[in-house]
Amino acid sequence: MLKKLIVGNWKMNGVRSDIAHIKDISEQAAAHSNVDVAICVPATLIESASNISDSLAIGAQDCHAHTNGAHTGCVSAAMVAECGAQYVIVGHSERRSDQGENNTDVKAKAQAVMAQQMVAILCIGETENQRNSDNAVSVVIEQLNLSLPEVDNYDNLTLCVAYEPIWAIGTGRIPTLDEVAEMHMAIRQALVIKYGESGNNIHILYGGSMNGDNAADLLSIEHVDGGLVGGASLTAAKFTPVIAAASLT
Ligand code: 13P
């Protein structure tokens, strides 16, 4: 079984005074050393958050696919790595919808992240209509196959996949446990087809309204190797029960 990985995604939340929450969360991470814990903060906080503690990894929420150049307002993978980021979320559904990112963009970003020896957290997920039309699995696996990075060496793939049903994000609703199990199994199979046995070592995270109440059930499902947590990662009070649930599964 893979060591559980719980990643917080602060989205566009967090200013310098919120670093106190990072300190509190890092203490919880240190107290649950059988779980890997990371927080993906806004770019402006990466450097200061990275200096807090070795028990908590810090990540970015996006980066540009190019190393540098005329891309006003963007930051590259090398830039966030230099600030201390160890993870970068790519292809979050909010970026796919707000910024129009497609699978080709996401694949290029994942490759840029991995080229900097950081872990790319590649997000995929279906809309509510796709779920209701019973083709969620085929939609998500197609999205995955088109977004997965091309790599020369399948050893030590610094890649995670996050299954985030779009309709579950920020709504308090989650799929049934059977639906999560079916999706994660299909993702695992696709990863093994793509990367051979190394596909078994890639963490598959569940994201979408994960919290202290449902984390234990979700994290007990086969091939749910961790979580990508939005709202419930903003304070240690909300995030600790998720970390604790991961520590017990
Ligand atoms: P919530 O946990 O707030 O639903 O957000 C999930 C998410 O989008 C994490 O990337």
py3Dmol code that shows the C-alpha trace and the ligand (Angstrom):
import py3Dmol

protein = """\
ATOM      1  CA  MET A   1       0.000   0.000   0.000  1.00  0.00           C
ATOM      2  CA  LEU A   2       1.257   3.496  -0.797  1.00  0.00           C
ATOM      3  CA  LYS A   3       1.889   5.907   2.065  1.00  0.00           C
ATOM      4  CA  LYS A   4      -1.150   8.169   2.213  1.00  0.00           C
ATOM      5  CA  LEU A   5      -0.728  11.691   0.843  1.00  0.00           C
ATOM      6  CA  ILE A   6      -3.027  14.498   1.973  1.00  0.00           C
ATOM      7  CA  VAL A   7      -2.706  17.737   0.015  1.00  0.00           C
ATOM      8  CA  GLY A   8      -4.459  20.974   0.871  1.00  0.00           C
ATOM      9  CA  ASN A   9      -5.362  23.344  -1.946  1.00  0.00           C
ATOM     10  CA  TRP A  10      -5.816  26.828  -0.568  1.00  0.00           C
ATOM     11  CA  LYS A  11      -6.964  28.173  -3.957  1.00  0.00           C
ATOM     12  CA  MET A  12      -7.033  32.024  -3.921  1.00  0.00           C
ATOM     13  CA  ASN A  13      -7.069  32.188  -0.137  1.00  0.00           C
ATOM     14  CA  GLY A  14      -4.272  33.161   2.187  1.00  0.00           C
ATOM     15  CA  VAL A  15      -2.252  36.235   3.032  1.00  0.00           C
ATOM     16  CA  ARG A  16       0.802  36.603   5.222  1.00  0.00           C
ATOM     17  CA  SER A  17      -1.179  36.548   8.440  1.00  0.00           C
ATOM     18  CA  ASP A  18      -2.473  33.080   7.501  1.00  0.00           C
ATOM     19  CA  ILE A  19       1.029  31.657   7.823  1.00  0.00           C
ATOM     20  CA  ALA A  20      -0.029  30.934  11.412  1.00  0.00           C
ATOM     21  CA  HIS A  21      -2.330  28.230  10.001  1.00  0.00           C
ATOM     22  CA  ILE A  22       0.613  26.742   8.094  1.00  0.00           C
ATOM     23  CA  LYS A  23       2.529  26.536  11.378  1.00  0.00           C
ATOM     24  CA  ASP A  24      -0.369  24.772  13.104  1.00  0.00           C
ATOM     25  CA  ILE A  25      -0.847  22.360  10.204  1.00  0.00           C
ATOM     26  CA  SER A  26       2.873  21.572  10.120  1.00  0.00           C
ATOM     27  CA  GLU A  27       2.667  20.541  13.779  1.00  0.00           C
ATOM     28  CA  GLN A  28      -0.133  18.137  12.898  1.00  0.00           C
ATOM     29  CA  ALA A  29       1.886  16.795   9.977  1.00  0.00           C
ATOM     30  CA  ALA A  30       4.795  16.165  12.329  1.00  0.00           C
ATOM     31  CA  ALA A  31       2.459  14.359  14.743  1.00  0.00           C
ATOM     32  CA  HIS A  32       1.201  12.032  11.965  1.00  0.00           C
ATOM     33  CA  SER A  33       4.465  10.988  10.377  1.00  0.00           C
ATOM     34  CA  ASN A  34       2.923   7.938   8.662  1.00  0.00           C
ATOM     35  CA  VAL A  35       1.110  10.392   6.334  1.00  0.00           C
ATOM     36  CA  ASP A  36       2.704  12.757   3.815  1.00  0.00           C
ATOM     37  CA  VAL A  37       1.109  16.200   4.087  1.00  0.00           C
ATOM     38  CA  ALA A  38       1.415  19.135   1.707  1.00  0.00           C
ATOM     39  CA  ILE A  39      -0.322  22.485   1.248  1.00  0.00           C
ATOM     40  CA  CYS A  40      -0.538  24.186  -2.133  1.00  0.00           C
ATOM     41  CA  VAL A  41      -0.616  27.883  -1.287  1.00  0.00           C
ATOM     42  CA  PRO A  42      -0.965  30.978  -3.480  1.00  0.00           C
ATOM     43  CA  ALA A  43       2.318  31.766  -5.258  1.00  0.00           C
ATOM     44  CA  THR A  44       2.883  34.767  -2.997  1.00  0.00           C
ATOM     45  CA  LEU A  45       3.165  32.517   0.073  1.00  0.00           C
ATOM     46  CA  ILE A  46       5.296  29.678  -1.297  1.00  0.00           C
ATOM     47  CA  GLU A  47       8.612  31.005  -0.067  1.00  0.00           C
ATOM     48  CA  SER A  48       7.537  31.975   3.444  1.00  0.00           C
ATOM     49  CA  ALA A  49       5.471  28.796   3.915  1.00  0.00           C
ATOM     50  CA  SER A  50       8.387  26.644   2.728  1.00  0.00           C
ATOM     51  CA  ASN A  51      10.592  27.953   5.492  1.00  0.00           C
ATOM     52  CA  ILE A  52       8.258  26.814   8.276  1.00  0.00           C
ATOM     53  CA  SER A  53       8.884  23.112   8.718  1.00  0.00           C
ATOM     54  CA  ASP A  54      10.335  20.051   7.055  1.00  0.00           C
ATOM     55  CA  SER A  55       7.334  17.922   8.056  1.00  0.00           C
ATOM     56  CA  LEU A  56       4.991  19.841   5.773  1.00  0.00           C
ATOM     57  CA  ALA A  57       5.685  20.099   2.039  1.00  0.00           C
ATOM     58  CA  ILE A  58       4.586  23.225   0.187  1.00  0.00           C
ATOM     59  CA  GLY A  59       3.246  23.305  -3.323  1.00  0.00           C
ATOM     60  CA  ALA A  60       2.041  25.691  -6.014  1.00  0.00           C
ATOM     61  CA  GLN A  61      -1.399  25.626  -7.654  1.00  0.00           C
ATOM     62  CA  ASP A  62      -0.274  26.152 -11.239  1.00  0.00           C
ATOM     63  CA  CYS A  63       2.718  27.105 -13.356  1.00  0.00           C
ATOM     64  CA  HIS A  64       3.471  27.945 -16.976  1.00  0.00           C
ATOM     65  CA  ALA A  65       4.739  25.191 -19.249  1.00  0.00           C
ATOM     66  CA  HIS A  66       7.692  27.289 -20.470  1.00  0.00           C
ATOM     67  CA  THR A  67      10.805  27.994 -18.425  1.00  0.00           C
ATOM     68  CA  ASN A  68      10.766  31.742 -19.076  1.00  0.00           C
ATOM     69  CA  GLY A  69       9.726  34.247 -21.731  1.00  0.00           C
ATOM     70  CA  ALA A  70       7.076  36.781 -22.678  1.00  0.00           C
ATOM     71  CA  HIS A  71       4.154  35.489 -20.594  1.00  0.00           C
ATOM     72  CA  THR A  72       2.995  38.427 -18.507  1.00  0.00           C
ATOM     73  CA  GLY A  73       1.617  37.452 -15.128  1.00  0.00           C
ATOM     74  CA  CYS A  74       2.737  33.825 -15.241  1.00  0.00           C
ATOM     75  CA  VAL A  75       5.273  31.930 -13.152  1.00  0.00           C
ATOM     76  CA  SER A  76       7.318  28.981 -14.378  1.00  0.00           C
ATOM     77  CA  ALA A  77       7.943  25.635 -12.717  1.00  0.00           C
ATOM     78  CA  ALA A  78      11.558  26.668 -12.157  1.00  0.00           C
ATOM     79  CA  MET A  79      10.386  29.819 -10.354  1.00  0.00           C
ATOM     80  CA  VAL A  80       8.116  28.034  -7.899  1.00  0.00           C
ATOM     81  CA  ALA A  81      10.758  25.340  -7.368  1.00  0.00           C
ATOM     82  CA  GLU A  82      13.272  28.046  -6.493  1.00  0.00           C
ATOM     83  CA  CYS A  83      10.853  29.357  -3.850  1.00  0.00           C
ATOM     84  CA  GLY A  84      10.659  25.914  -2.256  1.00  0.00           C
ATOM     85  CA  ALA A  85       7.638  24.276  -3.908  1.00  0.00           C
ATOM     86  CA  GLN A  86       7.796  20.482  -4.008  1.00  0.00           C
ATOM     87  CA  TYR A  87       4.382  19.910  -5.602  1.00  0.00           C
ATOM     88  CA  VAL A  88       2.443  21.732  -8.330  1.00  0.00           C
ATOM     89  CA  ILE A  89      -1.237  21.191  -9.100  1.00  0.00           C
ATOM     90  CA  VAL A  90      -1.875  21.132 -12.853  1.00  0.00           C
ATOM     91  CA  GLY A  91      -5.188  21.061 -14.696  1.00  0.00           C
ATOM     92  CA  HIS A  92      -7.447  21.864 -11.766  1.00  0.00           C
ATOM     93  CA  SER A  93     -11.029  22.098 -13.051  1.00  0.00           C
ATOM     94  CA  GLU A  94     -11.178  25.742 -11.956  1.00  0.00           C
ATOM     95  CA  ARG A  95      -8.262  26.521 -14.281  1.00  0.00           C
ATOM     96  CA  ARG A  96      -9.701  24.362 -17.050  1.00  0.00           C
ATOM     97  CA  SER A  97     -12.928  26.404 -16.848  1.00  0.00           C
ATOM     98  CA  ASP A  98     -11.653  29.879 -15.801  1.00  0.00           C
ATOM     99  CA  GLN A  99      -8.517  29.924 -17.960  1.00  0.00           C
ATOM    100  CA  GLY A 100      -9.649  27.552 -20.706  1.00  0.00           C
ATOM    101  CA  GLU A 101      -6.794  25.103 -20.150  1.00  0.00           C
ATOM    102  CA  ASN A 102      -7.092  21.942 -22.219  1.00  0.00           C
ATOM    103  CA  ASN A 103      -5.534  18.502 -21.897  1.00  0.00           C
ATOM    104  CA  THR A 104      -2.584  19.451 -24.126  1.00  0.00           C
ATOM    105  CA  ASP A 105      -1.793  22.451 -21.897  1.00  0.00           C
ATOM    106  CA  VAL A 106      -2.086  20.303 -18.800  1.00  0.00           C
ATOM    107  CA  LYS A 107       0.226  17.634 -20.199  1.00  0.00           C
ATOM    108  CA  ALA A 108       2.873  20.286 -21.030  1.00  0.00           C
ATOM    109  CA  LYS A 109       2.590  21.740 -17.534  1.00  0.00           C
ATOM    110  CA  ALA A 110       2.938  18.318 -15.900  1.00  0.00           C
ATOM    111  CA  GLN A 111       6.074  17.694 -17.952  1.00  0.00           C
ATOM    112  CA  ALA A 112       7.485  21.107 -16.958  1.00  0.00           C
ATOM    113  CA  VAL A 113       6.854  20.357 -13.273  1.00  0.00           C
ATOM    114  CA  MET A 114       8.474  16.927 -13.441  1.00  0.00           C
ATOM    115  CA  ALA A 115      11.476  18.349 -15.298  1.00  0.00           C
ATOM    116  CA  GLN A 116      12.099  20.465 -12.188  1.00  0.00           C
ATOM    117  CA  GLN A 117      12.024  17.355  -9.950  1.00  0.00           C
ATOM    118  CA  MET A 118       8.736  18.428  -8.373  1.00  0.00           C
ATOM    119  CA  VAL A 119       5.604  16.294  -8.106  1.00  0.00           C
ATOM    120  CA  ALA A 120       2.848  17.169 -10.586  1.00  0.00           C
ATOM    121  CA  ILE A 121      -0.669  16.689  -9.188  1.00  0.00           C
ATOM    122  CA  LEU A 122      -2.714  16.185 -12.336  1.00  0.00           C
ATOM    123  CA  CYS A 123      -6.443  16.848 -11.865  1.00  0.00           C
ATOM    124  CA  ILE A 124      -9.249  15.217 -13.809  1.00  0.00           C
ATOM    125  CA  GLY A 125     -12.980  14.931 -13.223  1.00  0.00           C
ATOM    126  CA  GLU A 126     -16.413  14.836 -14.792  1.00  0.00           C
ATOM    127  CA  THR A 127     -19.265  17.352 -14.808  1.00  0.00           C
ATOM    128  CA  GLU A 128     -22.586  16.583 -13.182  1.00  0.00           C
ATOM    129  CA  ASN A 129     -24.211  15.979 -16.592  1.00  0.00           C
ATOM    130  CA  GLN A 130     -21.506  13.504 -17.522  1.00  0.00           C
ATOM    131  CA  ARG A 131     -22.013  11.689 -14.210  1.00  0.00           C
ATOM    132  CA  ASN A 132     -25.772  11.602 -14.708  1.00  0.00           C
ATOM    133  CA  SER A 133     -25.367  10.310 -18.262  1.00  0.00           C
ATOM    134  CA  ASP A 134     -23.465   7.308 -16.906  1.00  0.00           C
ATOM    135  CA  ASN A 135     -20.314   7.989 -18.877  1.00  0.00           C
ATOM    136  CA  ALA A 136     -18.183   9.496 -16.112  1.00  0.00           C
ATOM    137  CA  VAL A 137     -15.563   6.743 -16.290  1.00  0.00           C
ATOM    138  CA  SER A 138     -15.010   6.967 -20.040  1.00  0.00           C
ATOM    139  CA  VAL A 139     -14.909  10.795 -19.936  1.00  0.00           C
ATOM    140  CA  VAL A 140     -12.398  10.866 -17.091  1.00  0.00           C
ATOM    141  CA  ILE A 141     -10.150   8.163 -18.548  1.00  0.00           C
ATOM    142  CA  GLU A 142     -10.071   9.951 -21.898  1.00  0.00           C
ATOM    143  CA  GLN A 143      -9.168  13.199 -20.124  1.00  0.00           C
ATOM    144  CA  LEU A 144      -6.457  11.341 -18.199  1.00  0.00           C
ATOM    145  CA  ASN A 145      -4.946   9.679 -21.257  1.00  0.00           C
ATOM    146  CA  LEU A 146      -4.773  13.003 -23.089  1.00  0.00           C
ATOM    147  CA  SER A 147      -3.216  14.802 -20.087  1.00  0.00           C
ATOM    148  CA  LEU A 148      -0.656  12.246 -18.881  1.00  0.00           C
ATOM    149  CA  PRO A 149       2.942  13.389 -19.306  1.00  0.00           C
ATOM    150  CA  GLU A 150       5.296  11.647 -21.723  1.00  0.00           C
ATOM    151  CA  VAL A 151       8.428  10.590 -19.884  1.00  0.00           C
ATOM    152  CA  ASP A 152      11.549   8.704 -20.982  1.00  0.00           C
ATOM    153  CA  ASN A 153      12.114   6.921 -17.703  1.00  0.00           C
ATOM    154  CA  TYR A 154       9.272   5.274 -15.794  1.00  0.00           C
ATOM    155  CA  ASP A 155      11.327   4.895 -12.590  1.00  0.00           C
ATOM    156  CA  ASN A 156      10.579   7.435  -9.862  1.00  0.00           C
ATOM    157  CA  LEU A 157       7.696   9.107 -11.683  1.00  0.00           C
ATOM    158  CA  THR A 158       7.033  12.324  -9.749  1.00  0.00           C
ATOM    159  CA  LEU A 159       3.362  12.315 -10.609  1.00  0.00           C
ATOM    160  CA  CYS A 160       0.062  12.085  -8.719  1.00  0.00           C
ATOM    161  CA  VAL A 161      -3.412  11.988 -10.209  1.00  0.00           C
ATOM    162  CA  ALA A 162      -6.302  13.718  -8.438  1.00  0.00           C
ATOM    163  CA  TYR A 163      -9.822  12.579  -9.312  1.00  0.00           C
ATOM    164  CA  GLU A 164     -12.057  15.555  -8.567  1.00  0.00           C
ATOM    165  CA  PRO A 165     -15.667  15.304  -9.743  1.00  0.00           C
ATOM    166  CA  ILE A 166     -16.428  18.918 -10.663  1.00  0.00           C
ATOM    167  CA  TRP A 167     -19.911  18.767  -9.157  1.00  0.00           C
ATOM    168  CA  ALA A 168     -18.459  17.666  -5.800  1.00  0.00           C
ATOM    169  CA  ILE A 169     -16.060  20.603  -5.454  1.00  0.00           C
ATOM    170  CA  GLY A 170     -17.201  23.019  -2.772  1.00  0.00           C
ATOM    171  CA  THR A 171     -20.733  21.612  -2.723  1.00  0.00           C
ATOM    172  CA  GLY A 172     -20.659  19.276   0.263  1.00  0.00           C
ATOM    173  CA  ARG A 173     -21.718  16.431  -2.054  1.00  0.00           C
ATOM    174  CA  ILE A 174     -19.554  13.418  -2.898  1.00  0.00           C
ATOM    175  CA  PRO A 175     -20.031  10.398  -5.182  1.00  0.00           C
ATOM    176  CA  THR A 176     -21.034   7.098  -3.617  1.00  0.00           C
ATOM    177  CA  LEU A 177     -18.138   5.061  -2.294  1.00  0.00           C
ATOM    178  CA  ASP A 178     -18.778   2.517  -5.063  1.00  0.00           C
ATOM    179  CA  GLU A 179     -18.520   5.248  -7.688  1.00  0.00           C
ATOM    180  CA  VAL A 180     -15.216   6.425  -6.207  1.00  0.00           C
ATOM    181  CA  ALA A 181     -13.923   2.835  -6.110  1.00  0.00           C
ATOM    182  CA  GLU A 182     -14.912   2.227  -9.738  1.00  0.00           C
ATOM    183  CA  MET A 183     -13.235   5.437 -10.905  1.00  0.00           C
ATOM    184  CA  HIS A 184     -10.004   4.931  -8.969  1.00  0.00           C
ATOM    185  CA  MET A 185      -9.703   1.356 -10.224  1.00  0.00           C
ATOM    186  CA  ALA A 186     -10.156   2.569 -13.808  1.00  0.00           C
ATOM    187  CA  ILE A 187      -7.523   5.282 -13.260  1.00  0.00           C
ATOM    188  CA  ARG A 188      -5.095   2.726 -11.842  1.00  0.00           C
ATOM    189  CA  GLN A 189      -5.590   0.471 -14.860  1.00  0.00           C
ATOM    190  CA  ALA A 190      -4.983   3.397 -17.236  1.00  0.00           C
ATOM    191  CA  LEU A 191      -1.786   4.323 -15.372  1.00  0.00           C
ATOM    192  CA  VAL A 192      -0.467   0.767 -15.598  1.00  0.00           C
ATOM    193  CA  ILE A 193      -1.289   0.619 -19.303  1.00  0.00           C
ATOM    194  CA  LYS A 194       0.626   3.877 -19.802  1.00  0.00           C
ATOM    195  CA  TYR A 195       3.615   3.383 -17.489  1.00  0.00           C
ATOM    196  CA  GLY A 196       3.743  -0.372 -16.865  1.00  0.00           C
ATOM    197  CA  GLU A 197       4.343  -1.558 -13.288  1.00  0.00           C
ATOM    198  CA  SER A 198       5.427   1.987 -12.337  1.00  0.00           C
ATOM    199  CA  GLY A 199       1.792   2.998 -12.682  1.00  0.00           C
ATOM    200  CA  ASN A 200       1.138   1.136  -9.437  1.00  0.00           C
ATOM    201  CA  ASN A 201       3.377   3.598  -7.557  1.00  0.00           C
ATOM    202  CA  ILE A 202       1.474   6.717  -8.588  1.00  0.00           C
ATOM    203  CA  HIS A 203      -0.747   8.185  -5.865  1.00  0.00           C
ATOM    204  CA  ILE A 204      -4.360   8.607  -6.914  1.00  0.00           C
ATOM    205  CA  LEU A 205      -5.993  11.264  -4.723  1.00  0.00           C
ATOM    206  CA  TYR A 206      -9.700  11.892  -4.290  1.00  0.00           C
ATOM    207  CA  GLY A 207     -10.831  15.540  -4.175  1.00  0.00           C
ATOM    208  CA  GLY A 208     -14.225  17.232  -3.823  1.00  0.00           C
ATOM    209  CA  SER A 209     -15.789  18.060  -0.444  1.00  0.00           C
ATOM    210  CA  MET A 210     -13.430  15.769   1.474  1.00  0.00           C
ATOM    211  CA  ASN A 211     -13.576  16.612   5.169  1.00  0.00           C
ATOM    212  CA  GLY A 212     -13.158  15.161   8.627  1.00  0.00           C
ATOM    213  CA  ASP A 213     -16.553  13.454   8.443  1.00  0.00           C
ATOM    214  CA  ASN A 214     -16.087  11.535   5.188  1.00  0.00           C
ATOM    215  CA  ALA A 215     -12.288  11.158   4.945  1.00  0.00           C
ATOM    216  CA  ALA A 216     -12.063   7.810   6.746  1.00  0.00           C
ATOM    217  CA  ASP A 217     -14.609   6.200   4.396  1.00  0.00           C
ATOM    218  CA  LEU A 218     -13.072   7.669   1.252  1.00  0.00           C
ATOM    219  CA  LEU A 219      -9.499   6.848   2.255  1.00  0.00           C
ATOM    220  CA  SER A 220     -10.391   3.226   3.004  1.00  0.00           C
ATOM    221  CA  ILE A 221     -11.272   2.587  -0.641  1.00  0.00           C
ATOM    222  CA  GLU A 222      -8.760   0.623  -2.667  1.00  0.00           C
ATOM    223  CA  HIS A 223      -6.625   2.905  -4.890  1.00  0.00           C
ATOM    224  CA  VAL A 224      -7.633   6.018  -2.941  1.00  0.00           C
ATOM    225  CA  ASP A 225      -4.093   6.867  -1.885  1.00  0.00           C
ATOM    226  CA  GLY A 226      -4.874  10.243  -0.390  1.00  0.00           C
ATOM    227  CA  GLY A 227      -6.899  13.402  -0.783  1.00  0.00           C
ATOM    228  CA  LEU A 228      -6.828  16.826  -2.388  1.00  0.00           C
ATOM    229  CA  VAL A 229      -8.694  19.023   0.052  1.00  0.00           C
ATOM    230  CA  GLY A 230      -9.959  22.560  -0.548  1.00  0.00           C
ATOM    231  CA  GLY A 231     -12.142  24.249   2.068  1.00  0.00           C
ATOM    232  CA  ALA A 232     -11.267  21.804   4.841  1.00  0.00           C
ATOM    233  CA  SER A 233      -7.542  22.544   4.497  1.00  0.00           C
ATOM    234  CA  LEU A 234      -7.672  26.228   5.405  1.00  0.00           C
ATOM    235  CA  THR A 235      -7.230  25.779   9.152  1.00  0.00           C
ATOM    236  CA  ALA A 236      -5.602  23.131  11.310  1.00  0.00           C
ATOM    237  CA  ALA A 237      -8.927  22.638  13.124  1.00  0.00           C
ATOM    238  CA  LYS A 238     -10.600  21.454   9.910  1.00  0.00           C
ATOM    239  CA  PHE A 239      -7.591  19.777   8.314  1.00  0.00           C
ATOM    240  CA  THR A 240      -6.351  17.753  11.292  1.00  0.00           C
ATOM    241  CA  PRO A 241      -9.270  15.257  11.260  1.00  0.00           C
ATOM    242  CA  VAL A 242      -8.523  14.507   7.600  1.00  0.00           C
ATOM    243  CA  ILE A 243      -4.831  13.930   8.349  1.00  0.00           C
ATOM    244  CA  ALA A 244      -5.780  11.810  11.364  1.00  0.00           C
ATOM    245  CA  ALA A 245      -8.173   9.699   9.255  1.00  0.00           C
ATOM    246  CA  ALA A 246      -5.403   9.088   6.730  1.00  0.00           C
ATOM    247  CA  SER A 247      -3.074   8.075   9.498  1.00  0.00           C
ATOM    248  CA  LEU A 248      -5.491   5.332  10.616  1.00  0.00           C
ATOM    249  CA  THR A 249      -6.220   3.818   7.185  1.00  0.00           C
TER     250      THR A 249
END
"""
ligand_1 = """\
10
13P
P -13.301 21.364 -1.725
O -12.599 20.404 -0.802
O -13.480 22.728 -1.145
O -14.529 20.762 -2.290
O -12.291 21.603 -2.963
C -11.760 20.499 -3.598
C -10.738 20.971 -4.557
O -11.056 21.578 -5.572
C -9.345 20.700 -4.231
O -8.512 20.937 -5.315
"""
view = py3Dmol.view(width=600, height=400)
view.addModel(protein, "pdb")
view.setStyle({"model": 0}, {"cartoon": {"style": "trace"}})
view.addModel(ligand_1, "xyz")
view.setStyle({"model": 1}, {"stick": {}})
view.zoomTo()
view.show()
